[in-house]
């Protein structure tokens, strides 16, 4: 087998694909109740999921597209759907995508872990499923409340220092993401193979943020 030179196999000046798992703390706030009620509703929840990224790394900089997929239980959240107040427990799913510019600082721990920082804008989709028996409304747990959001994220972490990408360097990262809704739409998921959008509209009434601890390896 022919030898591969370091320039060809190095972690630097090369594309990479990374993936890992994560845990998060999600803080949600909805001002979807009519303003005459003089109230907002918020919910704090734990989540879990996985993260992936595709990027190109130079010596100290890396440009990448990163994503988070998070799942969790929803506790006591209030929404306004078709002029009806819907309050209850359920579950949530978060899918977010972010182009990120990452800077690898000259600081290392034990000459093995390189400290980095990164930031970028974020697009995300939040899906909420309410499980309660919602008397007085035509809403049920076969319907989904979806928010399309815009925001930003900032991340700090450590990546393992290795001479070759084929050694699959590991990483650990702490990230913070903020989001605010741009659109809200209701989906009927009674038939998962033929989900239907029942309504769609502009929205600035939902916002929140989450803190995520991610860890994983470089796959390729």
N, C-alpha and C positions, 0 to 999 in steps of 0.2 A: 504494500500500500504506500503511495507517495506521501511524503511528509507535508504537512500544512504549515506554512510559515506563520510566525506570530502576528504579522501584519494582516494575514487573512482571517485568523481565528481570534484575534484580540477582542476584549469587551469594548474597546474604544473604536471609533470610526466604523460602526457596524449597526445593522438593524437588530432589534430584539423583540421578543414576545414574552411578557411576564404574566403570571397568574397567581392568585392566592385566595385566602379566606379572610373574613373580617367580622368584627363585632362592632356595634354602634349604639349610640344613644341619640334618639331622635326627638326633637322638640317641635311641636306643631301648634300653630295658632290660626284660628279661623274667625274672621269678622263677618261671617255670612248671616248673622242674625240682624234683623232690621235695626237701623241706628236708633230708632225710638226706644229700643230695649236697653240702650246704653250698656252693652256688655259685649265682651268677646269671649271666645272659648278656646282653651288650650289643652294640650295633651302631651304627656311625656312618656316615651315608650322605648323599650330596648329592641334591637334588631340584630340580625345575623345575615350573612350572605357571602358573596365572592366578588373579587375584583380582577380585572384584566387590563392590559395595556399593550400598545404597539408603538414602538418609537425608534429613534435613531440617536445614538450617543456619540458625542465627540469627546474631547479630553475632559472638560469640566462642565459642558452643557449637554442637555438631552431634550429633544422635542418629542412629545408622545401624545397619543390619544388614550385616555384612561376611562374606565367605566366602573360603576358600582351597581350591583343588584342586591337589594336588601329586602328582607321579609321580617314581619313582626306582628305582634298583637296590638290592637288599637283599644285604648281605654277611654270610655266616656267622652266622645267627641260629638260636637254639634255641627250640623250642616243645614243650609237652607236650599231645598230642592223643590222647584215648581211652587214657590210660595209656601211650602210646608216645612216646618222645623223638624229635622230628623236628628235624634240624639241616641247614642248607644255605643255598644262595644262591637268589636269586629277584628279585622286584620288589615294590614297595609302592605303594599309592595312599592318599592322605589327603584326606578331605573334612571341612572344619570350618566351623561357623557361629558367629558371635559378635555379640550386641548390644553396641554400643560407644558410650560417651560420650566425645566428643572436645572438647578445649579448645584454641582458637587463641590463643596468647599474643600479647602486643604486640610481640614480637621479630621482626624481619625482617632478611633479608640483601639488601643493595643495594636496599632498598625494593621488592623483587620477590618474595621468597620468605618466606612466613609460617610460623613454627615452631609445631608443634602437638604435643600429647600426647593419648593416649587409652587406655582400658582397658575390659575387660568380661569376663564369664564366657564359656566356650567349650564347645560340644558338638562332638565329632568322631567320625568313623568311619574306622578304619584297616583296610585290606585287604592281606593278604600272600599272595603266590603263591610256592610253593617249587618250583624247577625240577629239583632233583636227583633222581636215581634212588634212591628211599627204600626200600631193601631191608628186609624184615622188617616192613613196615607196609602197610596197605591205603590209605595216603595217596598221592596223586599230584598232578601239576600241573594237574589239572582241578578240584581242590578249593581252596577259599579259606578262610583263617583271618581272621576279622573280630573286631575289638574296638570296642565302643561306649564312648566315653570322656567324661569331664567334666574341665574345667580352667578356665584363665583366660589372658588375653593382655594384653600391654601394648605400646603402639606409640608411636614418635616419628617425626616427619618434617617435611617442608616442602611447602607447597602454593603454587602460583603465585598472585600477587595480580593480579586482573583486575577491571574494573568490571562485566562482564557474564558470566553463565554461558555464553552462546552463543559466547564466545571460547574455550571448552573448556580451562580451566586444567589444568595438569599437576601431578603430585605425585610425590614419592619418599618412601618410608617404610621404617623398620626395625622389625620386629616380633618379639616373643618370646612363645611360647605353651607352656604346660605342660599335660599331660594325664595322667589315670590311668583305667584301665579300670573299667567297671561291669558289662559283659556281654561274653561271648565266644561266638561261634557259628561253626559250620563249614557251609559252603555247597558243594553239588555244582553246579559250573558246566559240566558236560559238555554240556548243552543250554542255551545262553545265553538262549533264549527261554522256558525253563521251569526256571530255577535253583531248586534245592530246599535248604531248610535241614535239615541232617542232625542237628544237635545245638545246644543253646543252654543257657547257664548263667551264673550270677553270676561275676564275676571282679574281683579287685583285684591281679592278678599282673603286669599290664603297665603300664608308665608310660614317659614320655619327654618330650622337649621339642624344639622346633625354632626356629631363627632364620631369618627370611625377609626378604629385601630385595625390596620391591615398588615398581613404578613404573607410572604410567598417566595417564589423562586423565579429565575429566568428559565423559561422552557427552551427557547431557541435563540 
